Amino acid sequence: MKNTLKSSGWFLVALITCPCHLVLLLPLFAGTALGSYFTEFKDVIFILMGLLFVLALFMGWRKLDPERKNETKKDTTTHDCCSMERFKS
């Protein structure tokens, strides 16, 4: 349940920071200091929001299925038939 809430939060951040939504956010910030900064430095804001968008999507998918990480760890463990630890006990 906790991971579902965390992944939903990351996906919400991804939805807000999607660079294509910047066109919709600019009128909301019109007349504010943040709006003037967005208007002045559009290119920088597009790049930063794009990077934050990709990071939020990655973190959301990662929090959505944490058991998968544990399964891959178990699958990659190799067993050596000639290991000395096997014969010590």
Backbone bond lengths (Angstrom), bond angles and torsions (degrees), N, CA, C in turn:
res aa  C-N    CA-C-N  psi(-1)  N-CA   C-N-CA  omega(-1)  CA-C   N-CA-C  phi
1 M - - - 1.450 - - 1.528 110.73 -
2 K 1.349 115.46 -43.35 1.452 120.04 -178.92 1.526 111.15 -63.95
3 N 1.353 116.93 -40.33 1.460 120.21 179.02 1.525 111.54 -68.20
4 T 1.328 117.14 -31.99 1.455 120.16 177.62 1.522 110.63 -66.16
5 L 1.330 116.83 -41.45 1.463 120.05 177.36 1.523 111.74 -65.93
6 K 1.327 116.62 -40.90 1.460 120.04 178.78 1.527 110.85 -64.80
7 S 1.333 116.33 -42.64 1.466 118.45 179.67 1.523 110.40 -67.36
8 S 1.329 118.13 -35.67 1.467 120.45 177.02 1.523 110.86 -64.65
9 G 1.324 116.78 -38.21 1.459 120.83 176.82 1.520 111.69 -63.95
10 W 1.339 116.75 -42.96 1.463 120.09 178.69 1.523 110.71 -65.08
11 F 1.344 116.85 -38.82 1.467 119.29 178.70 1.528 111.35 -68.81
12 L 1.318 117.87 -31.62 1.460 120.93 175.39 1.531 110.17 -66.83
13 V 1.327 116.81 -41.96 1.465 120.46 175.51 1.526 109.84 -61.72
14 A 1.328 117.37 -40.21 1.461 121.11 178.26 1.527 110.86 -63.58
15 L 1.309 116.91 -39.15 1.463 120.22 179.43 1.521 111.24 -65.19
16 I 1.309 116.99 -41.17 1.465 120.54 -178.57 1.521 111.66 -73.21
17 T 1.328 117.23 -38.15 1.466 119.97 -175.67 1.519 114.01 -89.58
18 C 1.302 118.98 4.58 1.458 121.15 176.91 1.532 108.52 -58.11
19 P 1.328 117.73 126.51 1.468 119.95 -176.66 1.526 113.73 -60.33
20 C 1.306 118.08 -26.79 1.470 119.06 179.30 1.529 111.17 -71.00
21 H 1.328 117.68 -19.42 1.460 120.70 178.16 1.525 112.84 -85.97
22 L 1.328 117.13 -2.90 1.462 120.54 179.22 1.522 110.90 -62.38
23 V 1.319 116.53 -33.39 1.472 120.79 177.71 1.526 110.13 -63.14
24 L 1.319 117.29 -33.34 1.464 120.85 178.47 1.531 112.14 -81.13
25 L 1.331 117.07 -27.19 1.462 120.44 -178.55 1.525 112.72 -79.58
26 L 1.328 117.63 -30.14 1.469 120.46 -177.54 1.528 113.22 -57.90
27 P 1.333 119.89 -45.72 1.467 117.97 177.43 1.535 113.94 -64.91
28 L 1.343 116.77 -27.10 1.470 119.14 178.77 1.522 111.62 -69.22
29 F 1.332 116.19 -32.22 1.458 120.46 -179.23 1.524 112.84 -95.80
30 A 1.317 118.17 9.53 1.465 121.18 -177.99 1.531 110.09 -62.31
31 G 1.319 115.52 134.53 1.460 120.67 179.23 1.508 114.39 87.03
32 T 1.326 117.26 1.65 1.460 120.11 178.42 1.528 109.25 -111.32
33 A 1.309 115.85 167.80 1.463 120.27 178.25 1.530 110.32 -65.31
34 L 1.326 116.61 -38.21 1.457 120.52 178.84 1.528 110.80 -65.01
35 G 1.327 116.78 -38.68 1.455 121.21 178.03 1.518 112.37 -64.30
36 S 1.331 117.12 -40.62 1.461 119.71 178.26 1.530 110.93 -68.25
37 Y 1.318 117.03 -35.36 1.456 120.45 176.37 1.529 110.41 -65.79
38 F 1.343 117.01 -43.71 1.465 121.25 177.56 1.525 110.90 -60.39
39 T 1.322 116.73 -41.41 1.457 120.56 -178.17 1.529 110.97 -69.72
40 E 1.311 116.86 -39.13 1.465 121.04 -177.18 1.531 111.89 -70.95
41 F 1.317 116.82 -41.21 1.466 121.46 -174.49 1.533 111.20 -116.67
42 K 1.333 117.21 55.58 1.469 121.08 -177.56 1.520 112.50 -59.61
43 D 1.325 117.41 -43.71 1.464 120.13 -177.09 1.525 111.86 -62.41
44 V 1.312 116.16 -44.91 1.462 120.53 179.36 1.525 110.32 -64.20
45 I 1.315 116.42 -42.00 1.472 120.79 179.88 1.528 110.73 -64.96
46 F 1.343 118.05 -40.52 1.459 120.69 177.30 1.527 110.88 -60.31
47 I 1.322 117.04 -43.71 1.467 120.53 -179.53 1.527 111.03 -66.89
48 L 1.322 117.35 -46.87 1.470 120.41 -179.63 1.527 112.16 -64.07
49 M 1.332 115.85 -42.45 1.469 117.97 179.24 1.525 111.29 -69.12
50 G 1.321 117.44 -32.61 1.460 120.09 175.68 1.513 111.80 -64.82
51 L 1.331 116.60 -43.75 1.463 119.81 177.71 1.522 111.94 -65.19
52 L 1.323 116.49 -42.30 1.462 120.24 177.63 1.528 111.11 -65.20
53 F 1.315 116.86 -35.91 1.466 121.94 177.50 1.529 110.64 -62.41
54 V 1.328 116.98 -47.61 1.464 120.78 180.00 1.530 110.59 -64.63
55 L 1.334 116.96 -41.54 1.458 120.57 177.86 1.531 111.50 -62.51
56 A 1.326 116.76 -42.71 1.465 120.41 -179.44 1.526 111.34 -66.37
57 L 1.327 117.45 -38.57 1.471 119.66 176.40 1.527 110.64 -64.38
58 F 1.320 116.28 -43.84 1.463 120.24 179.60 1.527 111.16 -61.18
59 M 1.326 116.78 -47.21 1.462 120.22 -179.04 1.528 111.38 -66.98
60 G 1.332 117.54 -36.26 1.455 120.42 177.85 1.512 112.00 -63.91
61 W 1.327 117.63 -44.36 1.466 120.59 178.40 1.520 111.16 -67.53
62 R 1.324 115.96 -34.93 1.454 119.68 179.95 1.527 111.68 -68.45
63 K 1.332 117.92 -40.02 1.464 121.55 179.57 1.525 111.70 -75.47
64 L 1.321 116.63 -21.70 1.454 120.08 -177.35 1.527 112.23 -68.17
65 D 1.329 117.13 -35.51 1.461 120.43 -176.91 1.527 111.10 -134.63
66 P 1.351 118.27 75.01 1.476 119.74 -178.22 1.526 113.30 -73.69
67 E 1.340 118.77 -21.29 1.455 120.79 -179.32 1.518 111.07 -67.27
68 R 1.302 117.01 -27.06 1.460 120.83 -178.55 1.531 110.60 -63.31
69 K 1.316 116.96 -35.93 1.459 121.00 178.94 1.527 110.32 -64.42
70 N 1.330 117.11 -40.30 1.462 120.50 179.70 1.527 111.72 -69.02
71 E 1.345 117.26 -35.79 1.456 120.61 178.99 1.524 110.92 -66.23
72 T 1.310 116.57 -40.37 1.461 118.70 -179.20 1.519 110.76 -68.06
73 K 1.324 118.46 -31.26 1.462 120.36 175.92 1.527 110.23 -65.13
74 K 1.331 116.92 -42.11 1.453 120.58 -179.44 1.524 111.07 -67.48
75 D 1.321 117.42 -37.52 1.453 120.89 -177.85 1.523 112.12 -70.91
76 T 1.314 117.66 -29.86 1.458 120.02 -177.21 1.519 112.94 -84.98
77 T 1.320 117.84 -6.19 1.459 120.26 178.09 1.526 108.77 -71.83
78 T 1.312 116.01 122.55 1.460 119.79 179.94 1.518 109.51 -100.58
79 H 1.285 115.84 144.08 1.455 121.72 179.46 1.522 108.25 -107.88
80 D 1.304 114.51 127.96 1.451 120.24 179.99 1.518 108.45 -100.77
81 C 1.316 116.35 122.04 1.467 119.45 -178.24 1.538 111.73 -72.63
82 C 1.313 116.95 -17.75 1.457 120.62 -177.76 1.527 112.62 -104.95
83 S 1.321 117.11 17.40 1.449 121.16 -177.91 1.526 110.65 -69.18
84 M 1.299 115.82 136.89 1.471 121.46 -179.79 1.517 111.07 -70.33
85 E 1.312 118.71 -26.57 1.472 121.41 178.89 1.520 110.60 -63.82
86 R 1.298 116.57 -29.86 1.459 120.68 179.82 1.539 110.60 -66.58
87 F 1.304 115.82 -34.63 1.464 119.73 -177.05 1.518 114.02 -89.07
88 K 1.318 118.23 -10.97 1.468 121.85 -178.69 1.512 112.46 -70.96
89 S 1.306 118.59 -32.90 1.455 120.26 -174.84 1.505 113.64 -86.82
